[in-house]
Amino acid sequence: MGRYAFWMRGLIFGWDTMIPDNTFSRLRSNSHGLLCPHLIWLDWDVEAAPALLYIPQLFLSPHLKRITFRTHYLRSGALRQELRLLPEVILCLPASLEHLSLACGSREGEHLKDAISSLVLRCGPSLRTFCAREPLSEAALHHLIQVPGIRHWTTIRGPPQIVPISIFLSLEGLRLEKRPAPAWLHLLASHEKGILQNGFASATPYTNIRETLKFLDCRECIIDSTLLSSVVEFRNLVALCMDACCWYTEGPCEFHLGDDDAENLAAAFPRLWTLKLGQPCHSGTCNTTVVSLMMISTRCLQLTPLEIHFNTLTITHDMQRLLDGGLGRDVPRCELDVVLVGFLPLELCEDGVRTVAKGFAAIFPCLEGLHVYRDQGSWQKVVSVYGRVCCGIRG
């Protein structure tokens, strides 16, 4: 094994590998140095291989370029104690990393703050991807957003109070988790210098993010026109995901866009191939109607995945209005094959079922079905009737 380990380039310690703890003990006893000196990437689920915390020196090659650590929830008290060794492991990582991903959870993340921040401050221009849901020091955050080669970044914390002159020169993918997302988007979308808005200094002209950003993912945010006004500044997006919390709760709907907002969004991003604006929730009373589906279909022709809230209380009237208007028969549509309706309520008479089915077939000519989370209301009837009417509509 030693001969093969010497030339090994990648290792995965996960639940599907499940290496016994005594294997690590034997490795420690029989090894006199690095077991894998040429290792380039390491993917390690700490819960699946906690014994590795005691002998990380066997695998922490100076040639490591890609590191992924995961800890899930660490419900076991013993595992939580072992996790206390993780900062020492992080401090041993080489500063020449290109990709660093840490998913340790907020409960465990605070005690990792110093170690992660220290590592970030050592990382240089080679760093391309940084994904961490753990807090960073202000100094580490300042350093990170100025790394010229950073391409993809995930964070849960808000912007710094003082913004460096030059930030995010090459960022292509940005994932903002929790409530700080609007503050970051407002900051990065602004061209003005030295103006304080919402407590944060606005972005300077020394950022290229409005041109370079292609993938934007915002989690657990209220989706409204204010948020959208910042998002539409990133004109080169090909994937936009914004996820509200209302789809899995019984609370009020957090989707506050209307048809005008959807039209502006579709006009701003004609090259989108992914658009997820939150999974439809149990409310069905939002201001966005199926008119938005039509505008998105005719403006974003490359679109395949789509998630958006839309009003189901007036859906029969809205669909009939679209059908009576001709739906722009000569206008190309996107090739979307599945519409996610999630938990949206729907109660229709027989005529309404046929109208809605015809409307969906006309808006999305390549549609193969509707994705419903549970058997509720009239959705299954729409799905059944849709199969009988779509051929006529497409013809």
BELFENCOR-V95744 format. One record per residue. N is the residue number from 1. RES is the residue in one letter. PHI is phi in whole degrees, 0 to 359 (999 if undefined). PSI is psi as a letter, one per 40 degrees, with the letter a starting at -180 (999 if undefined). OMEGA is omega in radians with two decimals (NA if undefined). Layout:
[[N RES PHI PSI OMEGA] [N RES PHI PSI OMEGA]]
//
This chain:
[[1 M 999 d -3.10] [2 G 301 d -3.13] [3 R 297 d 3.14] [4 Y 289 d -3.14] [5 A 297 d -3.09] [6 F 300 d -3.10] [7 W 260 e -3.10] [8 M 295 h -3.12] [9 R 254 d -3.10] [10 G 217 i 3.13] [11 L 223 i 3.04] [12 I 236 h 3.00] [13 F 250 g -3.10] [14 G 225 a -3.10] [15 W 292 d -3.14] [16 D 278 e 3.10] [17 T 268 d 3.06] [18 M 46 g 3.09] [19 I 282 h -3.13] [20 P 300 i -3.12] [21 D 300 d -3.10] [22 N 293 e 3.06] [23 T 295 d 3.11] [24 F 294 d 3.11] [25 S 297 d 3.12] [26 R 294 d 3.10] [27 L 297 d -3.14] [28 R 294 d -3.12] [29 S 289 d -3.02] [30 N 261 e -3.11] [31 S 254 i 3.14] [32 H 249 e 3.14] [33 G 179 a 3.12] [34 L 298 h 3.09] [35 L 282 d -3.11] [36 C 232 g -3.04] [37 P 293 e -3.12] [38 H 254 e -3.10] [39 L 296 h -3.13] [40 I 253 d 3.14] [41 W 224 i -3.10] [42 L 223 h 3.09] [43 D 244 h -2.93] [44 W 228 h 2.97] [45 D 270 h -3.00] [46 V 299 d 3.14] [47 E 294 d -3.12] [48 A 282 d -3.12] [49 A 219 g -3.10] [50 P 294 d -3.12] [51 A 297 d 3.14] [52 L 295 d 3.11] [53 L 299 d -3.09] [54 Y 272 e -3.10] [55 I 223 f -3.08] [56 P 296 d -3.09] [57 Q 297 e 3.11] [58 L 290 d -3.00] [59 F 239 e -3.07] [60 L 278 g -3.14] [61 S 292 i 3.06] [62 P 291 e -3.14] [63 H 265 e -3.12] [64 L 301 h 3.11] [65 K 243 d -3.06] [66 R 230 h -3.12] [67 I 232 h 3.02] [68 T 229 h 3.04] [69 F 244 h 3.05] [70 R 227 i 3.10] [71 T 228 e -3.12] [72 H 54 b -3.07] [73 Y 250 e 3.11] [74 L 46 g -3.11] [75 R 292 d -3.11] [76 S 288 h 3.09] [77 G 298 d 3.13] [78 A 296 d 3.13] [79 L 293 d 3.10] [80 R 296 d 3.09] [81 Q 292 d 3.13] [82 E 295 d 3.14] [83 L 298 d 3.13] [84 R 298 e 3.10] [85 L 276 e -3.05] [86 L 297 d 3.08] [87 P 305 d 3.12] [88 E 295 d 3.10] [89 V 294 d -3.13] [90 I 299 d -3.13] [91 L 294 e 3.14] [92 C 272 e -3.10] [93 L 290 i -3.13] [94 P 289 i -3.12] [95 A 283 e -3.10] [96 S 270 e -3.14] [97 L 301 i 3.04] [98 E 255 d -3.11] [99 H 224 h 3.12] [100 L 228 h -3.14] [101 S 231 h -3.14] [102 L 233 h 3.10] [103 A 231 g -3.06] [104 C 249 e 3.11] [105 G 84 i -3.06] [106 S 295 d -3.10] [107 R 293 d -3.13] [108 E 265 e -2.96] [109 G 288 d -3.01] [110 E 298 d -3.11] [111 H 284 e 3.05] [112 L 267 e -3.01] [113 K 305 d -3.08] [114 D 295 d -3.11] [115 A 293 d 3.14] [116 I 295 d -3.14] [117 S 298 d 3.12] [118 S 298 d 3.12] [119 L 296 d -3.13] [120 V 301 d -3.12] [121 L 295 d 3.11] [122 R 274 d -3.08] [123 C 290 i -3.11] [124 G 249 a -3.06] [125 P 294 e 3.13] [126 S 289 d -3.07] [127 L 294 h -3.13] [128 R 249 d -3.08] [129 T 229 h 3.05] [130 F 226 h -3.13] [131 C 233 h -3.13] [132 A 209 h 3.08] [133 R 263 e 3.14] [134 E 260 i -3.12] [135 P 290 i 3.06] [136 L 238 i 3.02] [137 S 290 i 3.12] [138 E 300 d 3.14] [139 A 296 d 3.14] [140 A 294 d 3.12] [141 L 297 d 3.09] [142 H 302 d -3.13] [143 H 295 d -3.05] [144 L 297 d -3.06] [145 I 286 e 3.07] [146 Q 256 e 3.10] [147 V 297 h -2.99] [148 P 294 d -3.06] [149 G 265 e -3.06] [150 I 296 h -3.10] [151 R 253 d -3.09] [152 H 225 h -3.06] [153 W 216 h 3.05] [154 T 235 h 3.13] [155 T 211 i 3.05] [156 I 243 e -3.09] [157 R 259 i -3.11] [158 G 280 i -3.11] [159 P 292 i 3.06] [160 P 288 i 3.12] [161 Q 292 d 3.11] [162 I 244 h -3.06] [163 V 263 h 3.08] [164 P 301 i -3.09] [165 I 295 d -3.07] [166 S 240 h -3.10] [167 I 221 i 3.00] [168 F 46 g -3.12] [169 L 281 d -3.04] [170 S 226 e -3.01] [171 L 293 h 3.13] [172 E 249 d -3.12] [173 G 231 h -3.11] [174 L 227 h 3.07] [175 R 239 h -3.13] [176 L 248 h -3.11] [177 E 251 i 3.14] [178 K 73 a -2.97] [179 R 289 e -3.14] [180 P 293 e -3.06] [181 A 305 d -3.13] [182 P 301 d -3.14] [183 A 296 d 3.11] [184 W 296 d -3.07] [185 L 296 d 3.11] [186 H 297 d 3.13] [187 L 297 d -3.03] [188 L 284 d -3.13] [189 A 277 e -3.05] [190 S 272 i 3.08] [191 H 260 e -3.03] [192 E 281 i -3.07] [193 K 246 h 2.98] [194 G 81 e 3.13] [195 I 258 h 3.12] [196 L 269 h 3.11] [197 Q 226 h -3.11] [198 N 57 f 3.06] [199 G 85 e -3.12] [200 F 238 i 3.09] [201 A 292 h -3.12] [202 S 287 i -3.09] [203 A 291 i -3.14] [204 T 265 i 3.09] [205 P 292 e -3.06] [206 Y 266 f 3.02] [207 T 229 h 3.14] [208 N 260 e -2.94] [209 I 296 d 3.13] [210 R 295 d 3.12] [211 E 262 d -3.01] [212 T 271 d -3.02] [213 L 292 h 3.14] [214 K 240 d -3.09] [215 F 233 h -3.13] [216 L 235 h -3.10] [217 D 227 h -3.14] [218 C 242 h -3.07] [219 R 251 i 3.04] [220 E 56 f 3.12] [221 C 231 i 3.04] [222 I 277 h -3.04] [223 I 267 h -3.12] [224 D 220 a -3.07] [225 S 292 d 3.10] [226 T 295 d 3.08] [227 L 298 d -3.10] [228 L 295 d -3.13] [229 S 298 d 3.05] [230 S 278 d -3.08] [231 V 300 d -3.03] [232 V 291 e 3.08] [233 E 287 e -3.12] [234 F 266 g -2.90] [235 R 290 e -3.09] [236 N 260 e 3.12] [237 L 297 h 2.99] [238 V 244 e 3.10] [239 A 218 h 3.14] [240 L 232 h 3.12] [241 C 231 h 3.06] [242 M 228 h -2.98] [243 D 243 h 3.00] [244 A 276 i -3.09] [245 C 267 e -2.93] [246 C 289 e -3.06] [247 W 291 d -3.14] [248 Y 248 e 3.09] [249 T 237 i 3.06] [250 E 260 e -3.14] [251 G 283 a -3.12] [252 P 292 i 3.12] [253 C 295 h -3.14] [254 E 254 e 3.10] [255 F 255 h -3.00] [256 H 242 f 3.08] [257 L 273 i 3.05] [258 G 239 a -3.12] [259 D 297 d 3.10] [260 D 297 d 3.10] [261 D 296 d 3.14] [262 A 296 d 3.10] [263 E 295 d 3.11] [264 N 297 d -3.14] [265 L 295 d -3.12] [266 A 297 d 3.12] [267 A 291 d -3.10] [268 A 285 d -3.01] [269 F 233 g -3.13] [270 P 291 e -3.11] [271 R 264 e -3.13] [272 L 299 h 2.94] [273 W 244 e 3.01] [274 T 222 h 3.08] [275 L 223 h 3.12] [276 K 232 h -3.10] [277 L 250 f 3.13] [278 G 96 h 3.14] [279 Q 290 h -3.10] [280 P 304 h -3.05] [281 C 259 a -3.05] [282 H 282 e -3.00] [283 S 287 c -3.12] [284 G 74 e -3.05] [285 T 246 e -3.07] [286 C 290 i -3.08] [287 N 276 e 3.10] [288 T 277 h 3.14] [289 T 247 a 3.12] [290 V 292 e 3.01] [291 V 302 d 3.11] [292 S 297 d 3.11] [293 L 300 d -3.14] [294 M 294 d -3.13] [295 M 295 d 3.11] [296 I 293 d -3.11] [297 S 296 d -3.07] [298 T 273 e -3.11] [299 R 259 d -3.06] [300 C 250 g -2.96] [301 L 288 e -3.13] [302 Q 268 e -3.02] [303 L 291 h 3.01] [304 T 239 c 3.06] [305 P 281 h 3.10] [306 L 218 h 2.99] [307 E 229 h 3.10] [308 I 201 i 3.02] [309 H 288 i 2.96] [310 F 208 i -3.05] [311 N 289 h 3.12] [312 T 254 e 3.12] [313 L 288 d -3.13] [314 T 246 f -2.97] [315 I 294 d 3.13] [316 T 296 d 3.12] [317 H 298 d -3.10] [318 D 294 d 3.12] [319 M 295 d -3.13] [320 Q 296 d 3.11] [321 R 297 d 3.10] [322 L 294 d -3.14] [323 L 295 d 3.13] [324 D 294 d -3.14] [325 G 279 e 3.09] [326 G 88 e 3.07] [327 L 57 f 3.12] [328 G 59 g -2.97] [329 R 303 d -3.11] [330 D 269 e -3.10] [331 V 266 h 3.11] [332 P 298 i 3.10] [333 R 237 i 3.09] [334 C 286 i -3.08] [335 E 259 f 3.10] [336 L 304 h -3.10] [337 D 250 e 3.13] [338 V 221 h 3.04] [339 V 252 h 3.10] [340 L 275 h 3.07] [341 V 253 e 2.99] [342 G 56 b -3.12] [343 F 259 e -3.08] [344 L 302 h 3.10] [345 P 286 i 3.13] [346 L 204 h 3.07] [347 E 230 h -3.05] [348 L 227 i 2.94] [349 C 280 i -3.07] [350 E 298 d 3.11] [351 D 296 d 3.14] [352 G 295 d 3.12] [353 V 300 d -3.13] [354 R 293 d 3.14] [355 T 298 d -3.13] [356 V 294 d 3.12] [357 A 297 d 3.11] [358 K 297 d 3.14] [359 G 297 d 3.12] [360 F 297 d -3.13] [361 A 295 d -3.14] [362 A 282 d -3.13] [363 I 290 d -3.09] [364 F 238 g -3.05] [365 P 299 d -3.12] [366 C 261 e -3.07] [367 L 297 h 3.11] [368 E 252 e 3.13] [369 G 176 i 3.10] [370 L 245 h -3.13] [371 H 263 h -3.14] [372 V 252 h -3.11] [373 Y 286 d 3.11] [374 R 205 i -3.11] [375 D 288 g -3.10] [376 Q 221 h 3.05] [377 G 59 b -3.01] [378 S 259 e -3.07] [379 W 299 d -3.13] [380 Q 294 d 3.07] [381 K 294 d 3.11] [382 V 298 d 3.13] [383 V 299 d -3.12] [384 S 294 d -3.11] [385 V 290 d -3.12] [386 Y 306 d -3.12] [387 G 298 d -3.10] [388 R 271 d -3.05] [389 V 257 d -2.98] [390 C 295 d -3.12] [391 C 296 d 3.11] [392 G 294 d 3.14] [393 I 294 d -3.10] [394 R 290 d 3.11] [395 G 286 999 NA]]
//
